Amino acid sequence: MSIRTTLTPAVYHGLNKKPPFFEGWYFKLVSADERHKVAIIPGVILGQDAHAFIQILDGVDGTTAYLKFPFQDFKADDRRFAIGLAENRFDNNHLQLAINDPQCQLTGEVHLGPLNPWPVTWLSPGIMGWYAWVPRMECYHGVLSFSHS
């Protein structure tokens, strides 16, 4: 935990971390007519079975897919939220998906409108409040946007 990553909850926090470590980013996408709903969770796990992954949950039929990638396929910017898993890209402004797997085929690009993030201040650094400053907690959370177009 560092001051910089505590005050910028979207960036990848795993640089120089020792296992065990997990980090994931949850994207919930709902079509304007609310007929299509999907959650996409890219993430990484450091430990015995270190790997990157994309988990996909279909909010209409309840199906899920967990796609593992070699950890080496994971790339992250340490200054802003921008991650890549093989040909897939995720940042504050868009998702770019190129998944062609027997479990799931999902390709396309989604552009996100203006984000509505949880406020981050020194006294209350995000949704965790002052607990974000407590070292060695089992897990930390951040909200990057409550709504966007």
C-alpha positions in Angstrom: 0.0 0.0 0.0 1.3 3.4 -0.9 -0.1 6.9 -0.7 -0.2 7.2 -4.5 -2.1 3.9 -5.0 -4.4 4.6 -2.1 -5.4 8.0 -3.6 -5.7 6.5 -7.1 -7.8 3.4 -6.5 -8.1 2.5 -10.2 -4.4 1.8 -10.9 -2.9 -1.6 -10.6 -1.7 -2.2 -7.0 0.3 -5.4 -7.6 3.7 -4.0 -8.7 6.3 -5.3 -6.4 3.7 -7.3 -4.3 4.5 -10.7 -3.0 2.1 -13.6 -3.2 -0.6 -14.2 -2.3 -2.2 -11.2 -4.1 -5.4 -10.7 -6.1 -6.7 -7.7 -8.0 -9.7 -7.4 -10.3 -11.8 -4.8 -11.9 -15.6 -5.3 -12.3 -17.4 -3.8 -15.3 -21.2 -4.1 -15.4 -22.7 -3.3 -18.8 -26.4 -3.0 -19.3 -28.0 -2.1 -22.7 -30.3 1.0 -22.8 -33.3 -1.2 -23.2 -32.1 -3.4 -20.3 -32.5 -6.6 -22.3 -28.7 -7.3 -22.3 -26.6 -7.4 -19.1 -23.1 -8.6 -18.8 -20.4 -8.3 -16.2 -16.7 -8.5 -17.2 -14.0 -8.9 -14.6 -10.4 -8.8 -15.7 -7.9 -9.6 -13.0 -4.7 -11.2 -11.8 -3.7 -13.7 -9.1 -0.2 -14.0 -7.8 0.7 -17.3 -6.0 1.2 -21.0 -6.8 -1.1 -20.8 -9.8 -0.2 -17.2 -10.9 -2.3 -16.1 -13.8 -4.4 -13.4 -15.3 -8.0 -13.9 -16.1 -11.2 -12.5 -17.6 -14.4 -13.7 -16.0 -17.7 -13.1 -17.9 -21.1 -13.3 -16.4 -24.3 -13.2 -18.5 -26.9 -11.4 -16.4 -29.8 -12.7 -18.6 -29.2 -16.4 -18.7 -26.8 -16.8 -15.7 -24.0 -18.4 -17.6 -20.3 -17.7 -16.7 -16.9 -18.2 -18.3 -13.5 -18.0 -16.6 -10.7 -17.5 -19.1 -7.2 -18.0 -17.8 -4.2 -16.2 -19.4 -0.5 -16.6 -18.6 0.5 -13.9 -16.1 3.0 -12.6 -18.7 0.0 -11.6 -20.9 -1.0 -9.1 -18.3 0.1 -5.5 -18.8 -0.7 -2.5 -16.6 0.1 1.2 -16.6 1.3 2.2 -13.1 0.1 5.9 -13.4 -3.5 5.4 -14.6 -6.1 2.7 -15.0 -5.1 1.0 -18.2 -4.7 -2.8 -18.3 -4.3 -5.4 -21.1 -4.8 -9.1 -21.2 -3.5 -10.5 -24.5 -5.6 -8.6 -27.1 -8.1 -7.2 -24.6 -7.9 -3.7 -23.3 -9.5 -1.9 -20.3 -9.3 1.7 -19.2 -11.5 4.5 -17.8 -12.8 5.3 -21.3 -13.4 2.0 -23.0 -13.2 -1.8 -23.1 -11.9 -3.6 -26.2 -12.6 -7.3 -26.2 -11.2 -10.0 -28.5 -12.2 -13.2 -26.9 -12.4 -16.3 -29.0 -12.5 -19.3 -26.7 -14.7 -22.4 -26.6 -16.3 -21.1 -23.4 -17.1 -17.7 -24.8 -16.8 -15.6 -28.0 -17.0 -11.9 -27.3 -15.6 -9.2 -29.5 -16.2 -5.5 -29.8 -15.5 -2.2 -28.2 -17.5 -0.2 -25.6 -16.9 3.4 -25.1 -17.7 4.7 -21.6 -19.2 8.2 -21.1 -18.2 10.5 -18.3 -17.5 8.6 -15.1 -19.2 9.3 -11.8 -16.5 8.1 -9.3 -16.7 7.8 -5.5 -14.8 10.9 -4.1 -11.2 10.3 -3.0 -9.8 12.6 -0.3 -7.0 12.4 2.3 -9.5 11.9 5.1 -11.7 9.5 3.2 -9.8 7.9 0.4 -12.7 6.3 -1.5 -15.4 3.8 -0.5 -13.2 2.2 2.2 -13.1 5.5 4.1 -10.2 5.8 6.6 -9.8 1.9 6.5 -8.0 2.4 3.2 -5.0 3.7 5.3 -4.9 0.5 7.5 -2.0 -1.7 6.4 -2.2 -5.4 5.7 -6.0 -5.6 5.4 -7.1 -8.7 3.5 -8.8 -6.7 0.8 -9.4 -3.2 -0.4 -12.1 -1.8 -2.6 -12.6 1.2 -4.8 -15.5 2.5 -6.9 -14.4 4.0 -10.3 -17.9 4.9 -11.4 -21.5 4.6 -10.2 -22.9 5.4 -13.6 -21.8 6.4 -17.1 -23.2 6.3 -20.6 
